[in-house]
Amino acid sequence: MYALGVNLARQLGDIRPLVENGEELANVAKGMLDTVVGKLSDDGQKALLSTRGQDLNTLIADRANTIRKRLEEDGRQMLEQMENTEGAKKLESGVVVHVIESNEDGQSPTRASTVKVHYSGTLTDGTVFDSTQSGDPVTFPVAQVIPGWCDGLLKMREGETAMVGIPPEQAYGNDGTPDGAIPGGSTLFFKISLIEVLSAGVGGGPILLGADGQALKKNSAGLGLLGADGNPI
């Protein structure tokens, strides 16, 4: 029975952000218990929610807004600390990129590139909300990720690992993600390893052809194309 209670609580989720003190938490627990054991009848439940429903909606909205503001303030402070770290660069978008493992010989992707990466994403409190570290790297077009991810990737080279700090307006904004994994107003921090730039274009997009009519591939020699400096690409 205790396990049943734990299971029900896990389905309910963490309500602590919505309560401010022990007295409020005790009232929440009492309301749940009275409902579960039938102390409050179905009619009583409906009557209560009818008379206090609007107050409840207002309280939840106010508490959620307070949480969002606190998350945003904490995130801004952490971004500022990251920006002041030696070697870190703040971009015009507000994204901060700190390359921690560099590779000057690697090529950088463009917005039309497809890349292979490993990454781990955390919230300001250190919660990991997504990661590939326990599995295989993932492959995706740069143009399909959130703006802050795109900006960070464009400043990286193949073989590099970087910490990327993304303010909420370049991530999921005030709404967060639909599943609630990323709350509204969250600044996100990613550790990204750019393993490979797989192509210059998104699948289905235009490609370059060589003199033999075949698609040009990365690192091909003697392509017959000249760069802006007049040298062969």
N, C-alpha and C positions, 0 to 999 in steps of 0.2 A: 504493500500500500504506500509505503514511503517512496518507493521507486515510481509508483504511479504519479504521486505528487510532483516528483522531480521531472518526470516526462511531460506533465501538463505545463509546468513552469517553463520548460525549455521551448515548448510550442508557443507560449505566450511571449517569450522574449524578455529582454532586459528593460524593466520599467523604471530603473533607478534614475535615469536622466529626467524623468517627469515629476519626481518627488524631491522636495527640498530638505526634509528633515524626518526624524524618526516618527513623529506624530502623524505626519501625512502617510508615511509608509504603513503604519499600523492601521489607519483608516482604510487604505487600499486593501490590505490583507483581510480586514474584517468584512468589507463589501464582497470580496471574492468568496470567503468562507460562508457567509450568510446565504449567498446565492447557490453555492455548490451543495450545501446540506439542506437546502429548502426552507431555511428560516424566513427568507423573503420570497413570497409567492410570486408566480408569474405575473399576476396583476399588479403586485406591489413593485416588481421590477419595472414594468412598463410605465407605471405612474411616476416612479422616481425619475426615470430617464426622460419622461415627457416634461416634467417640471424643472429638472436640472440639466437637461441635455445641452441647451445652449451655453450654460455656464461651463459645462465640461468641455465643449468644443473650443470656447474662448481660452480656457486654461491650457489646454493642450497646444493650441496655436501659439500662445504667449511663451510657454516653456520651450517649445521647439525653436522659436525665434531667438530666445536667449541662448540656447545651445548653439545655434548657427553662428551667432555673433561671437561667442566665445571661441568656437573652432576657427573662425576667420581671423580673430585677433592672434590666437596662438600660432596659426599658420604664417601670418605676416611676420611675426617675430622670428620664427624659425627660418623663414626665407631670408630675412635680413642678416641673421647670423651666418647662414650659408653663403650669402653674397660676400661677406667680409672674410671668408676663408681664403687663404692664399691659393691662387690658381683658379678660383671660381669666377665665372662671368655672368653678368646679368644682361639678358637680351631685352630688346625694345618691348617685347610682349610681356615682360615681367618674369619670364621663365629664367631660372638660374641653372647653369650647367657647370659641373665641376668634373673634369676628366681626371680619373684616378689611375688609369692604366692607359697610356698613350701609345699610338702607333703612327708615326709621321708618314710612313710609307703607304698606309691604307687609303683607299678612295672613299670619299664621302657620298652618301646617297643624295638624290634630289627628291622633290615632291612626287615625281613620277616613278620612283624606284620601288622595288619590292625587296624587303630585307628579311634576314633571319636573325633573331635575337633571343637572348635569355633575359629575364627581368624579374624584379620583385617590387611590388608597390605597397607603401605603408601610409597610414594616416599620421597626424601630428602626435598621437599618443603611442605610436609604435605598432598599432594593429596592422598586421599584414592582411590586405584584402584580396590580393591576387599575386600569384607567383608561378613561374615555370621551373624553378630551381630543382624540384623533385622529379622532373620529367624531361622530355625532349624540348629543344628550342622551338619557337613558333615562327611562322613565316606569314607576312602580311604586307599589303601595299602601304607605303608611308601616308598616302593621301586619305586613308580610311581611319586613322587614329585621331584622338582628340588633339586640338591645336597645340597644346603644350608638349605633347609627345612628339609631334611633327617637328616643332621648333628645336627640340633637344636633339633629335636624330640628325637633323641637317647640320649640326655643329660637331658631329662625331665622324670618326673614320673606322673602316673595317679593323677589327682586332682591338678596339678600344672599349673600355668600361668607364661609365660616367654615372655620377649622381645627378639627377635632374629634379629640381624643385618646381612645381607647377601651381601657380595661384588659381583660386577657384574659377575665375573668369576664363581661364584657358583650359579648364577641366570640365567639371559638371555643374558649375554655377551654384545658384542658391537652391536649386531643386535636388541636387544629388542624383543618385541612380535610383531607378524604380524599385529595385529590390532592397533599398535601404543600406546596402553594404558601404556606400560612400555617402555620408550625410551631406546635406546642403551646406555650402560655404566652406567645404573642406579644401585645404591645400594638400596636394599629394606629393609624395617623395618616391622617386623610382631609382633603383639601381639597374642600369641597362648595360648589357654587353652586346655590342654590335658585332655579331659573328661574321656576317657576310652580306654584301650588297649583291643580290642575285640578278637583278636586271635594271635597265634604265627606265623601263616603262611598266605601267600597270597592265595586267593581263587583258588582252583584247584591244590594247591601244596600238598606235602606230609603232613600227620598228624600222631600223635602218638596215638596208641591204648592201652587201659588198658588190664588187665588180662581177662576182660569179653568181649573183642572184640569191646567195644564201644570207640568212640573218646574221648580223654581226654579233659576236659574242664578246663578253668581257675578257680582257687580257689577250685578245687576238692580235697578232703581229701583222704589219703590212696591210692595213686596212685601206690605205689610199685616201684617208680623210685628214685634213689639216685643222689644227686648233687655231685659237685667236693669235697665238704667237708665231704662226706660220710653220710650226713643226708638226710632223705626223702625230696623230693621236695614237 
